[in-house]
Amino acid sequence: MPIDKHIDPLKEMANDVRFLIEVLDLAPTHVVGHSLGGRLAQAIAERWPHLVRKIVLISTSAALRERRGWLWENIRMLRDPIDPESASIREWCSGAVPIDENFLAHARRESAAVPSRIWHSIYYEQLAYDPSPLLQDISAATLILRGKEDMIATEEHQIQMKDAIVGAKFISLPDHGHNIHWEAPERVVHLILTFLEASVTASGASSYSD
């Protein structure tokens, strides 16, 4: 499928969040993002560092350039109408540990309601552009969280971010997957709050330790 060069969804969404922070007069604020939301958090911290206090990157990556793996095999095959009970949507809205089925059913319906063109536009934009060189521009204290069984944002992706962002903290939870905030919400909230409440050193790194 060709890339629509007139649409840059990630940039547009990052601008939306920037405007929200500015209109609500929240800066500097903490930014927490999961998966694509983590890409947004990176973009905001890179482009508008004065808006950001700390960032938390959950199950995300700096770039998804590989034409292989789960995303490549599943997202490019999506066609409207998307079936919320299809194998790809069930895998997208799943966990490495049991999660309440009513919650997952709602998540599947919400995911399937997104038109395939939006899924394709966001994914192909990521294939076309590699923002990872900008990671070194992130000055905000950063926490990187992932599930060790994550098949979407791999450990390779996470280590790339950790190595590029000065002072970044990295935590990998064993026996958890991509949706760790669904799988272990209390543990994830505790880790995030502990990080956000920790003091920041003169170098910009957080004094947080797990």
C-alpha positions in Angstrom: 0.0 0.0 0.0 1.4 3.4 -0.9 2.2 5.9 1.9 -0.1 9.0 1.9 2.6 11.7 1.9 -0.1 14.4 2.8 -0.8 12.8 6.2 1.6 12.7 9.1 -0.6 11.3 11.9 2.1 11.1 14.6 3.1 14.8 14.0 -0.6 15.8 14.0 -1.3 14.0 17.3 1.8 15.4 18.9 0.7 18.9 18.0 -2.8 18.2 19.5 -1.2 17.2 22.8 1.1 20.2 22.7 -1.9 22.5 22.2 -3.7 20.8 25.1 -0.8 21.3 27.4 -0.5 24.9 26.5 -4.2 25.8 26.6 -4.6 24.2 30.0 -1.4 25.9 31.2 0.0 22.6 32.4 3.7 23.0 31.4 6.0 21.6 32.5 4.1 18.4 33.0 4.6 14.7 33.1 3.8 12.7 29.9 3.0 9.0 30.0 2.5 7.0 26.9 1.8 3.4 26.0 2.7 1.9 22.6 1.9 4.6 20.0 1.3 7.0 22.9 4.9 6.4 23.9 5.9 7.6 20.4 3.9 10.7 21.1 5.6 11.3 24.4 9.0 11.0 22.7 8.0 13.5 20.0 6.7 16.0 22.5 9.9 15.7 24.7 12.1 16.0 21.6 10.4 19.0 20.0 9.1 21.0 23.0 11.3 20.1 26.0 10.0 23.2 27.9 6.6 21.5 28.1 7.9 18.3 29.7 9.0 17.5 33.3 9.3 13.7 33.0 8.3 11.0 30.5 7.3 7.4 30.9 7.5 5.2 27.8 5.5 2.0 28.2 5.8 -0.9 25.7 6.9 1.4 22.9 9.8 2.0 20.5 11.6 4.9 18.8 11.0 3.4 15.4 9.4 0.4 13.7 11.3 0.2 10.4 11.3 -3.6 10.1 9.1 -5.1 7.5 8.6 -8.2 9.6 7.1 -9.2 12.9 3.6 -9.1 14.3 2.8 -5.5 13.2 3.9 -6.1 9.6 2.0 -9.3 9.3 -1.2 -8.1 10.8 -1.8 -4.3 10.4 -1.2 -4.2 6.7 -3.9 -7.0 6.3 -6.7 -5.0 8.0 -9.7 -4.2 5.8 -13.0 -2.5 6.6 -15.2 -3.4 8.3 -12.7 -4.7 10.9 -14.1 -7.7 12.9 -13.5 -7.2 16.6 -13.3 -10.9 17.0 -10.7 -11.4 14.3 -7.5 -13.1 15.3 -5.4 -9.9 14.9 -7.7 -7.7 17.0 -7.9 -10.4 19.7 -4.2 -10.6 19.8 -3.9 -6.8 19.9 -6.2 -6.6 22.8 -4.8 -9.4 24.9 -2.4 -10.1 27.7 0.3 -12.5 28.8 -1.7 -13.0 32.0 -5.5 -13.2 32.4 -7.5 -10.0 32.0 -11.2 -9.4 32.6 -13.0 -10.5 29.5 -15.6 -7.8 29.6 -12.9 -5.2 29.5 -11.1 -6.9 26.6 -14.3 -7.2 24.7 -14.8 -3.4 25.0 -11.2 -2.8 24.0 -11.7 -5.0 20.9 -14.8 -3.1 19.8 -13.0 0.2 20.3 -10.0 -1.0 18.3 -12.1 -2.4 15.5 -14.0 0.9 15.2 -10.9 2.6 14.0 -11.0 2.6 10.2 -8.3 0.5 8.5 -7.0 3.6 6.6 -6.0 5.1 10.0 -4.2 1.9 11.1 -2.4 1.8 7.7 -1.6 5.5 7.7 0.0 5.5 11.2 1.9 2.3 10.5 3.2 3.1 7.1 4.3 6.6 8.3 6.4 4.8 10.9 8.0 2.6 8.3 8.8 5.7 6.2 10.4 7.8 8.9 13.0 6.9 11.6 13.0 9.4 14.4 15.5 7.5 16.6 18.4 10.0 16.0 16.2 12.5 17.9 16.3 10.4 21.1 19.5 12.1 22.1 17.6 15.4 22.2 15.4 14.2 25.1 16.5 16.0 28.2 13.5 15.0 30.5 14.0 12.3 33.0 12.8 9.1 31.4 11.4 5.8 32.6 11.1 2.9 30.1 8.7 0.1 31.0 8.1 -3.1 29.1 6.7 -6.6 29.5 9.4 -9.2 28.8 7.0 -11.2 26.6 6.1 -8.2 24.4 6.0 -9.3 20.8 5.4 -5.8 19.4 7.9 -3.5 21.1 10.8 -5.8 21.4 13.7 -5.7 23.9 15.9 -4.5 21.0 13.7 -1.5 20.6 13.7 -0.7 24.3 17.5 -1.0 24.7 17.9 1.4 21.7 15.9 4.0 23.6 17.7 3.4 26.9 21.1 3.7 25.3 20.2 6.9 23.5 18.3 8.8 26.2 20.7 10.1 28.8 20.0 8.8 32.3 16.9 6.7 31.2 15.7 4.1 33.6 14.7 0.7 32.2 12.4 -1.9 33.8 11.3 -5.2 32.2 8.5 -7.1 33.9 8.9 -10.9 33.5 5.9 -12.9 32.3 4.1 -9.8 31.0 3.4 -8.7 27.4 2.6 -5.6 25.4 -0.3 -4.4 27.6 1.3 -4.4 30.9 -0.9 -1.6 32.2 -3.8 -4.0 31.7 -2.0 -7.0 33.0 -0.6 -5.6 36.2 -2.2 -2.1 36.7 -1.3 -1.7 40.4 2.3 -2.7 39.8 2.6 -0.4 36.8 0.9 2.6 38.6 3.3 2.1 41.6 6.4 2.1 39.3 5.2 5.2 37.5 4.2 7.2 40.6 7.5 6.3 42.4 9.4 7.5 39.3 7.4 10.7 38.9 7.6 11.6 42.6 11.4 11.0 42.8 13.7 14.1 42.8 15.7 15.0 39.7 19.5 15.5 39.8 21.3 18.4 38.3 22.0 16.4 35.2 18.3 15.8 34.6 18.3 12.1 35.6 15.8 10.9 38.2 17.0 9.6 41.6 14.4 6.9 41.2 15.4 3.2 41.7 13.1 0.2 41.5 
